[in-house]
Amino acid sequence: MIRTFADERLELLIAEGAKSKTKSIPSDIHRLVVRKIAYLNQARRIEDLKVPPDNRLKKLK
């Protein structure tokens, strides 16, 4: 679950979802960014983010 945002544009993506039309994210990756942010927001445990394996999840220091 995302608790805070360092960037207001990403917070807007969560609030508006796929219909968000922010100009700061290139249109060719907009849907991907919305989907990845949604995955992060839905996760309740770190293990939730290990699927699919190609997420390359790494623990922050």
C-alpha positions as CSV (number, residue, x, y, z in Angstrom):
1,M,0.0,0.0,0.0
2,I,1.3,3.4,-0.9
3,R,1.1,5.7,2.1
4,T,2.8,8.9,0.8
5,F,4.0,10.3,-2.5
6,A,7.1,12.3,-3.2
7,D,5.6,13.4,-6.5
8,E,2.1,14.9,-6.9
9,R,1.8,13.6,-10.5
10,L,2.0,10.0,-9.3
11,E,-0.6,10.7,-6.6
12,L,-2.8,12.1,-9.3
13,L,-2.4,8.9,-11.3
14,I,-3.7,6.8,-8.3
15,A,-6.6,9.2,-7.8
16,E,-7.6,9.3,-11.5
17,G,-6.3,5.9,-12.6
18,A,-6.1,5.1,-16.3
19,K,-8.2,8.1,-17.3
20,S,-5.6,10.5,-16.0
21,K,-4.1,12.7,-18.7
22,T,-1.0,14.0,-17.1
23,K,1.4,15.5,-19.6
24,S,4.4,14.7,-17.6
25,I,4.3,11.0,-18.4
26,P,4.9,10.1,-22.1
27,S,1.8,8.6,-23.7
28,D,3.6,5.5,-24.9
29,I,4.3,4.4,-21.3
30,H,1.3,5.9,-19.5
31,R,-0.7,2.7,-19.2
32,L,2.4,0.8,-18.0
33,V,3.0,3.4,-15.3
34,V,-0.6,3.4,-14.2
35,R,-0.6,-0.5,-13.9
36,K,2.7,-0.6,-12.0
37,I,1.5,2.1,-9.5
38,A,-1.7,0.2,-9.0
39,Y,0.3,-3.0,-8.3
40,L,2.3,-1.1,-5.7
41,N,-0.8,0.4,-4.1
42,Q,-2.6,-3.0,-3.9
43,A,0.3,-4.8,-2.2
44,R,-0.2,-5.4,1.5
45,R,3.1,-7.4,2.1
46,I,6.5,-7.4,0.4
47,E,5.8,-10.9,-0.9
48,D,2.9,-9.5,-2.9
49,L,5.4,-7.7,-5.1
50,K,7.4,-10.8,-6.0
51,V,5.0,-11.9,-8.7
52,P,5.7,-11.8,-11.6
53,P,9.4,-12.8,-11.1
54,D,10.6,-10.3,-13.6
55,N,9.7,-7.4,-11.3
56,R,13.4,-7.6,-10.1
57,L,12.3,-6.7,-6.5
58,K,15.2,-5.5,-4.3
59,K,15.2,-4.4,-0.7
60,L,16.1,-0.8,-0.2
61,K,18.8,0.1,2.3
